[in-house]
């Protein structure tokens, strides 16, 4: 019993900072306590976006991460998704307009699957047929955009509101749109980490100097001087 108590006393918890990837500029998300950092792998965590970016305007968005590794005692969290607070979404809705809510799964260019929940607000009330066209068009456009991007790039477009702006400009061709919002998006299952290696630049062929032509021994009528060979020196 005495030995067991001594061993238990020695196993004290330590605080470990948790960092994330370049999508958030390798920011530190916070600290958590554990006896060894390896036990943290697989845990999900939620962080307010304002605490990560320093932008107080993003305090209504919650980011979701999953601790993927603890190499050399340093826990690293992969970004998994984001959710906008319900209260913030309700404040966007006004009277005498239509709200279109959707929920479907997208497949990205890197093989990841994302559950996304977009919302469209019109500037006024319209018919159900127009709302159906808007809903179907939005889903089609989002699927096409997802196929062209990796998860981190796709997520960055949502968090920066670039994707919402693109969708709004497409939908307003059908009917005047007040706003397009992404209420939430999250990876389905495990995140697929795909490494894209850029094509290696081929080394430029070096220009070899051409040897000077040999003088001809035969006599030729009206001999002309052979032009000197041109050699590139790289100087302008």
C-alpha positions as CSV (number, residue, x, y, z in Angstrom):
1,X,0.0,0.0,0.0
2,X,2.8,2.4,0.9
3,X,4.6,1.7,-2.5
4,X,1.3,2.2,-4.4
5,X,0.7,5.6,-2.7
6,X,4.3,6.7,-3.5
7,X,3.9,5.8,-7.2
8,X,0.5,7.6,-7.3
9,X,2.1,10.7,-5.7
10,X,4.9,10.8,-8.3
11,X,2.4,10.8,-11.2
12,X,1.5,14.4,-11.0
13,X,-0.4,16.2,-13.8
14,X,1.4,18.8,-15.9
15,X,0.0,21.6,-18.0
16,X,0.5,21.2,-21.8
17,X,-0.1,24.0,-24.4
18,X,-2.1,22.9,-27.4
19,X,-1.3,24.3,-30.8
20,X,-3.0,24.2,-34.2
21,X,-2.0,24.4,-37.8
22,X,-1.3,27.2,-40.3
23,X,-5.0,27.9,-40.9
24,X,-4.9,29.8,-37.6
25,X,-1.2,30.8,-37.9
26,X,0.0,28.0,-35.6
27,X,-1.8,29.6,-32.7
28,X,-1.9,28.3,-29.2
29,X,-5.5,27.2,-28.4
30,X,-5.0,26.9,-24.7
31,X,-3.6,24.6,-22.0
32,X,-4.8,21.4,-20.5
33,X,-3.5,19.1,-17.7
34,X,-2.5,15.5,-18.1
35,X,0.0,13.0,-16.6
36,X,1.4,12.4,-20.1
37,X,0.4,14.3,-23.3
38,X,-0.2,11.1,-25.2
39,X,-3.5,10.5,-23.2
40,X,-4.9,13.7,-24.8
41,X,-4.8,12.3,-28.3
42,X,-8.3,11.8,-29.7
43,X,-10.0,14.4,-27.5
44,X,-12.4,17.0,-29.0
45,X,-12.2,20.6,-27.8
46,X,-14.1,23.7,-28.5
47,X,-12.6,27.2,-28.5
48,X,-14.2,30.6,-29.1
49,X,-12.9,32.0,-32.4
50,X,-12.4,35.5,-30.9
51,X,-9.8,34.0,-28.4
52,X,-7.9,32.4,-31.3
53,X,-7.9,35.3,-33.8
54,X,-8.2,38.2,-31.4
55,X,-11.1,39.6,-33.3
56,X,-14.0,40.3,-30.9
57,X,-16.5,40.3,-33.8
58,X,-16.0,36.6,-34.1
59,X,-17.1,35.8,-30.5
60,X,-20.4,34.3,-31.8
61,X,-18.5,31.5,-33.6
62,X,-17.2,28.4,-31.8
63,X,-14.3,26.4,-33.4
64,X,-14.0,22.6,-33.0
65,X,-10.7,20.9,-32.9
66,X,-9.4,17.3,-32.3
67,X,-6.1,16.6,-30.7
68,X,-4.4,14.5,-33.3
69,X,-0.9,13.9,-32.0
70,X,1.5,14.6,-29.1
71,X,4.9,14.5,-30.8
72,X,7.8,15.3,-28.4
73,X,5.3,16.1,-25.7
74,X,3.6,18.8,-27.7
75,X,-0.2,18.2,-28.3
76,X,-1.3,19.3,-31.8
77,X,-5.0,19.8,-32.7
78,X,-6.5,19.5,-36.1
79,X,-9.3,21.9,-37.1
80,X,-12.6,20.0,-37.6
81,X,-15.3,22.6,-38.0
82,X,-17.2,25.7,-36.7
83,X,-20.6,26.6,-35.5
84,X,-22.3,30.0,-35.2
85,X,-24.4,30.6,-32.1
86,X,-28.1,30.2,-32.5
87,X,-28.7,33.7,-30.9
88,X,-26.5,35.3,-33.6
89,X,-28.4,33.6,-36.4
90,X,-31.8,34.7,-35.0
91,X,-30.6,38.3,-34.9
92,X,-30.1,38.2,-38.6
93,X,-33.7,37.2,-39.4
94,X,-36.2,40.1,-40.0
95,X,-39.9,40.2,-40.7
96,X,-41.3,40.0,-44.2
97,X,-38.6,37.9,-45.7
98,X,-38.0,34.2,-46.4
99,X,-35.5,32.0,-44.7
100,X,-34.1,29.0,-46.4
101,X,-32.3,26.4,-44.3
102,X,-30.4,23.4,-45.7
103,X,-28.3,20.6,-44.4
104,X,-26.2,18.2,-46.6
105,X,-22.8,16.5,-46.9
106,X,-20.2,17.7,-49.2
107,X,-17.2,15.8,-50.6
108,X,-14.0,17.9,-50.9
109,X,-11.1,17.6,-53.3
110,X,-8.9,15.9,-50.7
111,X,-11.4,13.2,-49.9
112,X,-12.8,14.7,-46.7
113,X,-16.5,14.8,-46.2
114,X,-18.1,17.8,-44.5
115,X,-21.6,18.3,-43.0
116,X,-22.6,21.8,-43.9
117,X,-25.7,23.8,-42.8
118,X,-26.2,27.0,-45.0
119,X,-28.9,29.6,-44.6
120,X,-30.3,32.1,-47.1
121,X,-32.3,35.2,-46.3
122,X,-34.2,37.0,-49.1
123,X,-35.0,40.7,-49.1
124,X,-38.8,40.0,-49.3
125,X,-41.3,37.2,-49.4
126,X,-41.5,35.2,-52.6
127,X,-43.1,32.0,-54.0
128,X,-42.2,28.5,-52.9
129,X,-41.1,27.7,-56.5
130,X,-38.5,30.5,-56.3
131,X,-37.3,29.3,-52.9
132,X,-36.9,25.8,-54.3
133,X,-34.7,27.1,-57.1
134,X,-32.6,29.1,-54.7
135,X,-32.1,26.1,-52.4
136,X,-31.1,23.8,-55.2
137,X,-28.8,26.3,-56.8
138,X,-27.0,26.9,-53.5
139,X,-26.4,23.2,-53.0
140,X,-25.2,22.7,-56.5
141,X,-22.8,25.7,-56.3
142,X,-21.4,24.6,-52.9
143,X,-20.8,21.1,-54.1
144,X,-18.9,22.4,-57.1
145,X,-16.8,24.8,-54.9
146,X,-16.0,22.0,-52.5
147,X,-14.6,19.7,-55.2
148,X,-12.0,22.3,-56.0
149,X,-10.6,22.7,-52.5
150,X,-8.9,20.9,-49.7
151,X,-10.6,21.1,-46.3
152,X,-8.4,23.8,-44.8
153,X,-8.8,26.0,-47.9
154,X,-12.6,25.5,-47.9
155,X,-12.8,26.3,-44.2
156,X,-10.7,29.4,-44.7
157,X,-13.1,30.6,-47.3
158,X,-16.1,30.2,-44.9
159,X,-14.4,31.8,-41.9
160,X,-13.3,34.8,-44.0
161,X,-16.8,35.0,-45.5
162,X,-15.5,34.8,-49.0
163,X,-17.6,31.8,-49.8
164,X,-20.7,33.4,-48.5
165,X,-20.1,36.4,-50.7
166,X,-19.6,34.2,-53.8
167,X,-22.8,32.4,-53.1
168,X,-24.8,35.6,-52.6
169,X,-23.6,37.0,-55.9
170,X,-24.7,33.9,-57.7
171,X,-28.1,33.6,-56.0
172,X,-29.1,37.3,-56.4
173,X,-29.2,36.7,-60.2
174,X,-32.4,34.6,-59.4
175,X,-33.9,36.8,-56.6
176,X,-32.7,39.7,-54.4
177,X,-30.8,38.2,-51.4
178,X,-30.2,39.8,-48.0
179,X,-27.6,37.4,-46.8
180,X,-26.0,33.9,-47.1
181,X,-24.7,32.4,-43.9
182,X,-23.1,29.1,-43.0
183,X,-24.6,28.2,-39.6
184,X,-22.2,25.3,-39.1
185,X,-19.8,22.9,-40.9
186,X,-17.9,19.9,-39.6
187,X,-15.8,17.0,-40.9
188,X,-17.7,13.7,-40.9
189,X,-15.7,10.9,-39.4
190,X,-11.9,11.1,-39.3
191,X,-10.0,13.9,-41.0
192,X,-8.1,12.7,-44.1
193,X,-4.7,14.2,-44.1
194,X,-3.5,14.4,-47.7
195,X,-0.2,15.8,-48.6
196,X,0.0,17.7,-51.9
197,X,3.6,17.9,-53.2
198,X,4.2,20.7,-55.6
199,X,5.7,19.8,-58.9
200,X,9.4,20.1,-58.8
201,X,10.7,22.7,-61.1
202,X,12.9,21.2,-63.9
203,X,16.4,22.6,-63.9
204,X,17.0,25.0,-66.8
205,X,19.3,23.7,-69.5
206,X,22.5,25.6,-69.5
207,X,23.4,27.2,-72.8
208,X,26.7,25.8,-74.0
209,X,29.0,27.9,-76.1
210,X,29.4,26.7,-79.6
211,X,32.9,26.1,-80.8
212,X,34.4,28.4,-83.4
213,X,34.1,27.0,-86.9
214,X,37.3,25.6,-88.3
215,X,39.0,27.5,-91.0
216,X,38.6,26.0,-94.5
217,X,41.8,25.2,-96.4
218,X,40.1,25.1,-99.8
219,X,40.1,28.3,-101.8
220,X,36.7,29.8,-102.5
221,X,36.0,32.6,-104.9
222,X,35.1,35.9,-103.1
223,X,35.9,34.5,-99.6
224,X,33.9,36.0,-96.8
225,X,34.9,36.2,-93.2
226,X,33.0,33.7,-91.0
227,X,31.0,35.5,-88.3
228,X,32.3,35.0,-84.7
229,X,30.1,32.6,-82.7
230,X,27.7,34.2,-80.2
231,X,28.2,33.2,-76.6
232,X,25.6,34.1,-74.0
233,X,27.2,35.7,-70.9
234,X,24.1,36.5,-68.9
235,X,24.9,40.2,-69.0
236,X,22.4,42.5,-70.4
